[in-house]
Amino acid sequence: MRLDVTPIDEMTPRQRELADRIIAKRGKIGGPFKVWLHSPELCDRVEALGAFVRFDCSMPERIREYALLVAARYFDAQFSWNAHVDKAIATGVPAEAIEALATWGEPDFGDDVELQTFHDFAVELLTTHFVSDETYARLTAVFTDQQLVDAIGLLGNFTLLSMCLNTFQVDLQKDRVPPFPDVRGYAKVAPAGV
């Protein structure tokens, strides 16, 4: 990791307050929180947004977990992918669809219209930075207005997470294999989509 991890006994009172809260909610100070604690006020706000979109927003849990994987794949955030791939499968995202996403294939969600619609929207937004009228019409046929707003919160938070992990080279989990064939460490080894 590019930043030193501040030992708990050397943290400022504000950092310690946040660290205690993070540990109480998540069991440890992992991944991006080792970075965000360097900016306590940002950490406070990002942790609150992250907790909301992961645990409390209006989107179904499988969509929340899949949103994290889509953002992780489009930003090559291997740490984030590895931390959530098993959770996504446990919530009902097909393992084959996840493998297709990892290798730039076309995921098959079977008859899960919500996952397919969310996937198409997320990919369109992350690649073109816009959402076509056709895609928006599909979204509004499947999701409520609140869910659409929460979907932007999901993707925004998870892209922020991905950028943090990659910029500061947060170490990959020791027991996990790098998930993307076109990325090794923190660099592309093949063009995207190959």
C-alpha positions in Angstrom: 0.0 0.0 0.0 1.2 3.5 -0.9 0.2 5.1 2.4 1.4 4.0 5.8 -1.3 2.6 8.1 -1.6 4.6 11.2 -1.5 2.4 14.3 -4.6 2.8 16.4 -2.6 4.0 19.4 -1.1 6.8 17.2 -4.4 8.0 15.8 -5.9 11.4 16.6 -9.0 11.4 18.7 -11.1 11.9 15.6 -9.4 9.1 13.7 -9.9 6.8 16.8 -13.6 7.7 17.0 -14.0 6.7 13.4 -11.9 3.6 13.7 -13.9 2.4 16.6 -17.2 3.0 14.7 -15.8 1.1 11.6 -14.7 -1.8 13.7 -18.0 -2.0 15.5 -19.9 -2.1 12.1 -17.5 -4.1 10.0 -15.4 -6.0 12.5 -12.1 -4.5 11.3 -10.4 -1.6 9.6 -9.9 -3.1 6.2 -9.1 -2.1 2.6 -10.1 1.5 1.8 -10.6 2.5 5.4 -6.9 2.3 6.0 -6.6 5.1 3.4 -9.7 7.1 4.3 -8.7 7.4 7.9 -5.9 9.8 6.7 -8.7 12.2 6.0 -11.1 11.8 8.9 -13.9 14.0 7.7 -13.9 12.3 4.3 -13.8 8.9 6.0 -16.8 9.8 8.1 -18.9 10.8 5.1 -17.7 8.0 2.8 -18.2 5.4 5.5 -21.8 6.6 6.0 -22.6 6.6 2.3 -21.0 3.2 1.9 -23.0 1.7 4.8 -26.2 3.2 3.3 -25.7 1.9 -0.2 -24.5 -1.5 0.9 -27.0 -2.3 3.7 -29.9 0.1 3.6 -30.7 1.5 0.2 -33.9 0.6 -1.7 -32.2 -1.7 -4.2 -32.4 -5.5 -3.7 -29.3 -7.0 -2.0 -28.2 -8.9 -5.2 -28.3 -5.6 -7.2 -26.2 -3.9 -4.5 -23.6 -6.6 -4.6 -23.6 -6.8 -8.4 -23.2 -3.0 -8.6 -20.0 -3.3 -6.6 -18.7 -5.9 -9.0 -19.6 -3.9 -12.1 -17.8 -0.8 -10.7 -14.9 -3.0 -9.7 -14.6 -4.5 -13.1 -14.8 -1.2 -15.0 -12.2 0.3 -12.7 -10.1 -2.9 -12.4 -10.4 -2.9 -8.6 -9.3 -6.4 -7.8 -9.5 -5.9 -4.0 -13.1 -4.8 -4.2 -14.0 -7.7 -6.5 -12.4 -10.3 -4.3 -14.0 -8.9 -1.2 -17.5 -9.2 -2.7 -17.7 -11.9 -5.4 -18.7 -14.6 -2.9 -21.3 -12.3 -1.4 -22.8 -11.6 -4.8 -23.1 -15.3 -5.5 -24.7 -15.9 -2.1 -27.3 -13.2 -2.8 -28.4 -14.9 -6.1 -26.2 -13.4 -8.8 -25.3 -16.4 -11.1 -21.6 -17.4 -10.9 -21.5 -17.7 -14.7 -22.7 -14.2 -15.1 -20.0 -13.0 -12.7 -17.3 -14.9 -14.6 -18.5 -13.4 -17.9 -18.2 -9.9 -16.4 -14.7 -10.6 -15.1 -13.6 -11.7 -18.7 -15.5 -8.9 -20.5 -18.1 -11.4 -21.8 -21.9 -10.9 -21.9 -23.4 -12.0 -18.6 -26.5 -14.2 -18.8 -29.0 -13.6 -16.0 -31.6 -16.0 -17.1 -35.1 -14.6 -16.4 -33.8 -12.1 -13.8 -35.1 -8.9 -15.5 -33.8 -6.7 -12.6 -30.2 -7.9 -12.8 -30.2 -7.7 -16.7 -31.7 -4.2 -16.7 -29.3 -3.0 -14.0 -26.3 -4.5 -15.8 -27.2 -2.9 -19.1 -27.7 0.5 -17.4 -24.5 0.3 -15.4 -22.4 -0.7 -18.4 -23.9 2.0 -20.5 -23.3 4.6 -17.9 -19.8 3.5 -17.1 -18.7 3.3 -20.7 -20.5 6.2 -22.4 -21.1 8.4 -19.3 -24.7 8.8 -20.4 -28.0 6.8 -20.3 -30.1 6.5 -23.5 -33.8 7.1 -23.5 -34.3 3.5 -24.4 -32.3 2.3 -21.4 -34.0 4.8 -19.1 -37.4 3.6 -20.2 -36.3 0.0 -19.4 -35.1 1.2 -16.0 -38.4 3.0 -15.1 -40.4 -0.1 -16.1 -38.5 -2.2 -13.6 -37.4 0.1 -10.7 -39.0 2.9 -8.7 -37.8 6.5 -8.7 -36.1 5.9 -5.4 -34.3 2.8 -6.6 -33.1 4.7 -9.7 -31.6 7.5 -7.5 -30.1 4.8 -5.2 -28.6 3.1 -8.2 -26.6 6.2 -9.0 -25.5 6.3 -5.3 -24.4 2.6 -5.6 -22.3 3.2 -8.7 -20.9 6.5 -7.5 -19.8 5.1 -4.2 -18.4 1.9 -5.7 -16.4 3.8 -8.3 -15.0 6.1 -5.6 -14.1 3.0 -3.7 -12.4 1.5 -6.8 -10.4 4.7 -7.5 -9.2 4.8 -3.8 -8.1 1.1 -3.8 -6.2 1.4 -7.1 -4.6 4.9 -6.5 -3.2 3.8 -3.1 -2.5 0.2 -4.2 -4.4 -1.4 -1.4 -3.0 -4.9 -1.1 -4.9 -7.7 -2.7 -6.1 -10.3 -0.2 -3.4 -12.9 0.4 -5.8 -15.9 -0.1 -7.4 -14.6 -3.4 -6.3 -15.0 -7.0 -6.3 -11.8 -9.1 -9.7 -12.0 -10.9 -9.1 -10.2 -14.1 -7.1 -11.8 -17.0 -6.2 -8.3 -18.4 -4.8 -6.9 -15.0 -1.9 -7.9 -12.9 -1.1 -6.0 -9.8 -2.1 -2.4 -10.6 -1.4 -2.4 -14.4 -3.1 -3.6 -17.6 -1.4 -6.5 -19.2 -3.8 -6.7 -22.1 -6.3 -4.3 -23.7 -9.7 -4.0 -22.1 -12.2 -6.5 -23.6 -9.6 -9.1 -24.5 
